[in-house]
Amino acid sequence: MRGTHPEDFLLLNAGHIHLYRHRWSVDRLLADLTALDYAAIYVDLATCGDADAVRDAVIEAVPDWPAGYGRASWDGFADGLADHLLHDARPLAVVVLAGFDLAPRQCASDSLVLLDLLASMARWHLLFGRRLICLIKTDEPDLQLRAVGAEHVAWNRHEQLMTHRTSARRPPRIP
């Protein structure tokens, strides 16, 4: 814990979905979250061209997700998120989505459906004492996403200011 509150509290206070641009930012976030026993799950969306590829990328990244479960439809995939992303053995998870802004244009709406589901599942899991945080990699410092899953998508606390996102300077708390 740095400061008066743990990192997950600071992130979740602003929502479940956060953007990041720089390696130093995500490294700091992941170091703090893994110290709190969060499991890190890395998903690369850069080469996903359709809904099936988006679902497959997540399914392959989640340990212990049964083969074939939830691959055919968004409804089945949502059930898989409820059953396999977080559970008693893995109550805390941070999903790191790389390549979100590199995914082919035909996949853009499917990527947003994924974010909607992750935000909705994050709130649902809170009812059971589980926590889910999603970090989205982007190289666009001025990216603003519409609300997903009825949540505002925020920049992480280390890159809230444009000067931090454009590499003009790092926050003083980041070495």
N, C-alpha and C positions, 0 to 999 in steps of 0.2 A: 504494500500500500504506500502510495506517495501522497502526501498532503493529509487532509482530514477524512477523505472517503476513498474506498477502493475503486479501481478503474471501472469495474462493471457498473457500479452505481452511477458514476459520472456519465458513462455512455448511455445506460438505460434510461437515465433521467431525461435524455433528449430523444429517445426512441430506440428501436431495435436495429434500424438500417442506417449505416454510416458510410460515407465516401472517404477514400484516402487516395493520395497521389504518390507520396514518396516512401521509399523503402524504410528510411529512418523512422517514419511515423508508424507504419504497420509493425515494424520490429519492436518498437517501444510498447505499442498496444498489446501485441501478442506476448511479450515478456511479462507484462503486468497481468494479463488474463491467465496465462498458463501458470503463473505463480498462485493464482486463485483456484487452480485445478480445472480450468476450462480445457476441453479437448478442442484442438484446432483441426478443422476440416477444410482442405483446399480444393476448390473447384475451378477448372479453367474453361471458360465459355468462348474463348477466342475462335475456335474452329466450329462451333455449333451452328448449323445451318437451318435447323427446324426444331419443332417442339420435342420430338423424340430424342434428338441429340442433346438438348438442354436437360431433359429428364435423365438421360443416360449418364451425363457428366456428373450430376449430383449423386445418383444412385451408386456409381462406381467409386465415388469419393467417401461415402459414408460406410464405415466399418460395420460389418454384420447385417447389411441390408440384404434380404433374401433375393437371390437371382430371379429376375423376371417380375418381381413385385412392383406394381405401380408404373411400369414402363409404357403401357398402352394408352393411358389417358391422364389428363390433369386431375380428375377425381380420384383415380387410383393412386396417383403420385401423392396427392394431399393426404390420403390415408397412410401412405408410407412415411411421410414426414411426421405424422402424429405418432406412428408406432415405432419408427426405427431411428429417427434423427436424435431424439432425446428419450431417455428412459431411466430407470432406477440406477443402472450401472454407469450411465453417462448423463447426469442431470444438468451439466453445464457445457455449452458448446459455442464456439465462435466459427462461423462459416466465412471463409475468405474467398470471394469471387473475383478471380482474375479474368481479364479479357472481356469484361462486360461491355466496354465501349468499342472493342475490336470485333465483336461478333458481327457476322454479316447482317446487312440491313433486313433481310427477310426473317431474321431471328430476333429482331429488336422487340417485337410485341411479346414473343415467348419469354424473353428475358424479364420483361416487366411482369408477366404472369407469375414467373418464379419469385420475384420480389414480393408480389402481393401475397403469395402463399407463405413465404418465409415470415413476413410480418404477422400474418394472421396466426400461423402456428406458434410464433414466439409468444403472442398474447395467450393463446390456448395453453401452452406449456406452463406459463406462470401460475395458472390455477393449481398445478401440481407441484409447485416449488422448484420448477426447472427454469433455466435461463438460456436464451438463445440470442446471440448478437451476430449480425451480419456486416462484414466489411467489404466494400466494393472498390476495386482498383479502377482508377480512371486517370488518364493523362490530360484530361481537360480541366484546367483549374477553375473555370467558370461554370462547370456543369451544375445544373439544377434539375433535379428530377421531380416529376409530379408526385403527389402523395401516393404511397403504395400501401395497400392493406389498411387504408384509413390513417396512415402515419406520415408525418413529414420525414423526408430523407435529409439527414444533416451531414455536414462535414464533421469528421472526428475532431475532438477538442484540440489536438495538436496542429490542425490545419484549418482552423476556423477563419483565420485572417488570410486575405488574398496574398499578402507578402510572404506568408509561410508556404502557400501552395505554389507560388511562382518561383520559389527558391531564392527570393531576395534576402531572406534571413530565416533562421530557425527560431522557434520559441526558446527563451532562455532556459527552460527546464529540460531541453533536449541537448545532450552533449554533441 
